[in-house]
Amino acid sequence: MDTKSRKSKADRTIGIDPLVLVIAVILGIFLLINEYSYLGVGLRFSTSRFILGLLSIIVLGLLLARLFRYYKAPHNKRSFWNGSVLIDYFHIWRSGFRASLQSRRLTFGLIIMFLLIALAGICLWEAVTYYGEGWLILYLVLFVLFVVPYMLSKLRRFIAIINGSKEIAEGNIQNSIQDVGNDSLSELAGYINNMKAGYQSALEHQMKSERLKTELITNVSHDLKTPLTSIINYVDLLKKENHSSETILGYIETLERKSLRLKLLIEDLFDISKMASGTIELDIEHVDVATLLTQAIAESNTHMGQASLEIRERIAKFPIHAYLDGNKIWRVFENLISNAQKYSLPGTRIYIYLDETDDLVRFKIQNTSAYEIDFDAEELFERFKRADESRQTEGSGLGLAIVKSIVELHGGQIKVEIHGDQFNVIVHLPKKR
């Protein structure tokens, strides 16, 4: 027989748990047959006891022989102890003992608690068996007066630490865990408070950094507006001059187009910075959202870059009223329609839906994308993120970010759904604030 076959045979050998179980069963039967206790003297010799004793000796001998053989062969030794309940039980005690060494105060408290519980059982037995109810009542009084309050105090503090940790996990980092004491629970509360303080410091540092970046962008955008306005004005003056050269006229038109595009980019950057800093205010008024959307669609048709695109509107009824900032919502419609026109597949249709419920105004725009969308739809709401990664189309990459900021300022919700090449933007706006 080769090595592999011997190894597979060893794997099929009975492990230690069944052998120990057999010994326990035999000893149990042996004690039941015996009319005396196991520690008694003068065990009477009989055939049944002789057979049981002989079986016990045989099984014990087999166990010792097997242990010796498995100890000699490392592979067999591993298979012999693998999955043993005794080993798992031993590991429980070993891990608990190691953990107790790390917190001696808690271990001491647990030992005292176990001793008191054991004493409770002893007192109960003694009281009922020998001394009547007197000792039982005395112990119960002492247990209620001292042990129960101690256990409840530990339980209360432990629950307080759990609740404090839950609040920190949910993002509430303003409150600290208040725990007075000098034990392991106090140390745990202190560690959690230190973690919270470190997290809060890092969060404040990040918020300060974001605020400084936003202020920088706002200031730079504001400083660029003045010279850019001057450039646009001078371009307008140049257009009014009589130029005979077509080349010069072409240069002027290009300069005007690029200047106006730069103006739009700076305005978008300025607006998104103000929204991010929270300095923008809404001018809430009673608005007919249906009429506002119709006007936005009509204006977008006059600036349609691709004549092959068609816009189909599905407005449930007129009017649809809500308390909104009309100028900001116009910006939402304008950006979403412009975004659909830029990135739609030529020759397709853009569908726009508008309806209402008792509390909401629901808007949806659907188009077929000309570009493969192989990233998470939520990334489109990030600043400077564009579906056209090659940036062949004009745009700042801020359109959807501005839309999301305006919608959230109104207390609404916006989401993007992608089904293959179908790109859907859904906006829900509350009718009242």
N, C-alpha and C positions, 0 to 999 in steps of 0.2 A: 504494500500500500504506500503510495507516494505521500509527499508532505501536504499537498492540497487536500487530499481525501481525509488525512488525519485531522487537518485543521477544521474541515467541514463537520467531521464527526464530533470534534470537541465542541463546536458551536451548538450541536444538538443535545449536548449533555445537560442534565438537569442542574439548575443553579442552586444557590445556597438557600433561597427562601423556601422551596418545597421540603428540603431536608429538615430545616428548623421547624417547619409546621408539623411534620410527621413526629418529631420528638415531642413537641408540645402536646399533640393529640394523645400519644402513648402515655405520657406522664399524667395527663388529665384523666384518662381511663384508669390508670393505676391508682390514682388518689380516690377516685369514685368507688372503686372496688374495695379499697382498704377502709376498714371501719374506723381507723384512727386518723388523726391529722398527719400531714406530711412530716411534721416535726416531732411527732409522738415517738414513744419508745415501745419496743416490743412488737414490731410488725410480725404478724403470723405468716409463716411460710406456707404457701399453697401452690397448687399447680398453676392456677390462673396468674398469680403474682409472679411465679417463676417464668412463665411464658412472656408476660409483659416486660419483666425485667430483662430477659434475654433479648427481646426485640429492641428494647431501648439501648442496650449495650451494642447490639449489632448496628443499629442506625447511627449511634454516636461514633462507633468505630469507622463506619463508612464515611461519615462527615469529616472526621479527622484525617482519614486517608486521602479523601478528595481535596481537602484543604492543603495537605502537604504536596500532592501531585500538582495542583494548580499553582501553588507557590513556586514550584520548580520551573514551570513553563509560563513565561510572561504572557504569551498570547492567550493561553487557556485561563490564566488568572484574570485577564481583563474580561473575557466572555463569562467567566463564572460570577463576577461581581456586577456585571453590566445589568442595569435595570432593577437592581435589588431594592426591595422596600427597606431593608435594614440600612443600606447605604444612604437612601434618601432620608430616613429618620436620623441617622447620624449626622448628615449634612445640616439638617434643621437645627439640631443642638449646637453644632459647631458654629454655624453662621450667627445664631442667636447669642452664643457666648462671645464671639468676636465683636458683635455690635454692642454688647453690654460693656465691654472694655472701653469703648469710645465715650460712653456716657455713664459714669459710675453713679451719679446722683439718681438718674432715672432708674437704673438697675436696682439701687438700694430701695427706692420707693416701691418698685414692683415686688421685690422680695418681701418687704413688710406687708404689702397687700396680700400676697399669697399666704403668708404666715397667719394673717388675721382671718382669711377665709378658711384656712385649714383649722385654725382654732375654733372658728364658728362651728364647723362640723363636729369637732371633738366635744365642744361644750354641749351641743345639741344632743349628741349621743349619750354623754354622761348624764345630762339633765333628765332625759327621758328614761334612761335605764336605771339610774341609781338614786339621783338626788331630787327628782321631781322637777317642778317648773321653776323653782327659785333661781337656780343658776342660769337657766335659759332666759328668764326675764332680765336678770342683771346684765348678761352679755348683750342682749338686744338693745338695752338702754345705752350701754357704753358704745355699741356699734353705731347706733343712730346719732349719738351726741358727737362722736369724734371721727369715725371712719367715713360715714356718709357725707358729711360736709367737706372733708378733705377730697374725696373722690369727685364730688360735684364741683368743687373749686377747680380741680385739674381739668375736668370736662369742660367747664365754662371757658377757661383760658384757651383750651385747645380749639374749641369751636370759634372763639374770637380770632384766633390766628388763621383758621381756615377761611372765615368770612373776609378777613383783611387781605389774604392772598387772592381770594376770588375777585375782590374789587380791583386789586392791582392788575390781575390778568385781564379784566374788562376795560382797562385804560384809566381808571380813576386813581391817579397817583398823588392826589392832594393830601389825603388822610394817611396817617401812620398808624401802625398797630400799637395800641397802648397796653403794655403789660408790665406790671410791677412784680419783681421777684428776683430770685438769684438761683434759678435752676435751669434745667435744659429747655423748658418752654420759653423762658425769658431769652435765652441765647438764640433760640430759633426765631423768635420775634425780632430780635436785634439784627440777625442776618438778613431777614426779609426786608426790614426797614433800610438797611444799607444797600441792598439791591435796588430798592425803589428809589432811593436818593441818587444812586448812580445813573439809573435810567432817566430820572427826571432831569438831572444835569445834562446828560447827553441830548435829551429832547429839547431843552431850552437852548443849548448851543446850536442845534440844527435849525431851530426856528429863528434864532438871531441871524444865522448865516443866510437863510432864505430871505429874511426881511432886508438884509443889506444888499443882496443881489437884486431884489425887486426894486429897492430904492435906486440902485445904480442904473437899472434899465429904464426906470421912469425918468430919472434926471437926464440920461443920455438922449432918450427919445424926445424929451422936451427941448433940449438944446439943439437937436437936429431940425426941429420944426422951423425955426426962424430962418436959417440959411436956405433950407429947402423951399420955403415959401418965396423967398427972394428969387431963387432960380426959376421957379414956375412963373413968377411975374415977369421976369426978363424974357423968358421964352415966349410968353404971350405978347410982349412988345415986339419981339423979333418977327412973330407971325404977321403982325400988322404992317410991317415994312414990305415994300415992293421989291421982291427978289426975282431977277430974271433967270437965275440958275436953278435948274431942277435939283441939282445936287445939294445946294444949300437948303432948299425947301425940305428935302428928304432928311437932312441932318437935323433941322429944326423939329420936324415931326417925331423923329426918333428920340430927340432930347425931351420933347414934351411927354411922349409915352413913358419913357423910363422914369422921368421925374414924378409923374402921377402914380406910377406903380410904387416907387420908393415912398411916396407920401402915404399910400395905403398900408404899406408894410409898417411904417413907423406908427401910424395910427393904431394898427392892430397890436403892435408891441406895447404901445402906451396903454391901451385899453386893458389888455390881459394883465399888465403889471398893476394897474389900479384895482382890478377885480381881485387879484391875488392878495393884495395888501389890505383889502376890505375898506378902502376909502371911497368907493363908488356908492351912490345913493340912487334909489329907485323913485321915479315919479309916477306913483300909482294913480290910475284913472279908470273910468268905466269905458272899456274898449270893445268894439265890435271886431272880434278876431276873424270872422269870416270875410268881412270887407277888407281888413288889413292884409290877409293872405291873398285875396284876389288882386289887390293892387301890387303886391310884391311879385306875383306871378306875371302880371302884365308888364312890369318894368323889366323883369328878367328876360322876357321874350324879345324886348327891344335890344338887349345886349347879348342875345344868343350867339355864342361863338360858332357853334356847329348847326347849320340849317337843317341837317338830317335828323336832329333830335326833336321829339315831340313831348309836350307836357300835357298830361291828362289829369284834370282835377276832379276830385270826388268830395264835394262839400255837402254835408248832410242837410243843412238848412241855413237860412239867413233870417235874422242875425244870430250870432253866437256871442253872447256877452260874457265878459269876465273883468275883474279888477286887476289890471296889469300895467306895466310900463310900456306904452305903445311903441316908443322909439326903440327900446331894447328888444321887444318881441319882433319888430320889423327887422332888426339886425339878425335875429335868429332865423327867420324865414329867408332872408337874403343870403346868409352864409350857407344854409343847407341847400337851397336851390342852386346857388353858384357852385357848390361842391359837387352836386350831382351832375351839373352840366360839364364840369371839367373832366370828371373821371368816368363818364358813361361811355359805353360802347357805341360808336357811330351807327345810326340807323335804328336805334332802340327808342323806347318810350320811358318817360319819367312820370310815375304815378304819385299824386299827392292826395292825401285823405285828411279830412277834418270832420270831427263830430264831437259830441258832448255827452256827459252824464250829469247826474245831479250836482256833483262836486268838482268835476274835472273837464278840461278841454283837452281832447286827444288829437294829436297831429302825427301823421306818418308820411314819410317820403321814401319811395322805392325806385331803384334804378338798377340797371345791369352794368356791372363794373367792367371797364376795359382792361383792368390790370388784375393779375392774380393776387388774391389776398391770402397770403400764407403766414399771417401772424395773428395774434389775439386781437379781437375787435376792440377791446377796451384800450389798446395802445393808441388808437386813432384819436383819443381824447387828450393824449399827452401833447405838450407843446412841441412844435416843429416836426411832428410826426406826419408823414404823408404816405398815401397809398402808392404814389408814383415815386419809388425809391430813386429812380434815375433823375428826378426833378426836371423832366422835359416840359412839364406844364407849369404855368405861372401860379404863384401862391406862396404864402408865408408859412403854411403848416400850422397856423394858429386858429383857423376858422372854427373847427369843432371844439377846440379848447375854449374859445370865447363863447360859443353856443352853450356848452356845458356850464360855464360859470354863470351866464345869464339865467339859465333855467334853474339852477340851484339857488340863485339869489331870490327867485320868485317862490322858492319852496317846492319846485317841481322835480320831475325825474326824467332822465334821458337814457336810452340804451340803444345799442347797435346789435342787429341780428344779421347774420350772414348765412345764406343758404346757397351754396355753390357760388355762382357769379351774381346772385341777387343780393343787393346791399340795401338794408332797411334801417332807417333811423326813426325811432319812436319817441315822442315827447308828450309828457303828461303835465299839464299846468293846472294849478288849483284856481277855481273861479274867484275865491275870496281869500284874503290873507288875514 
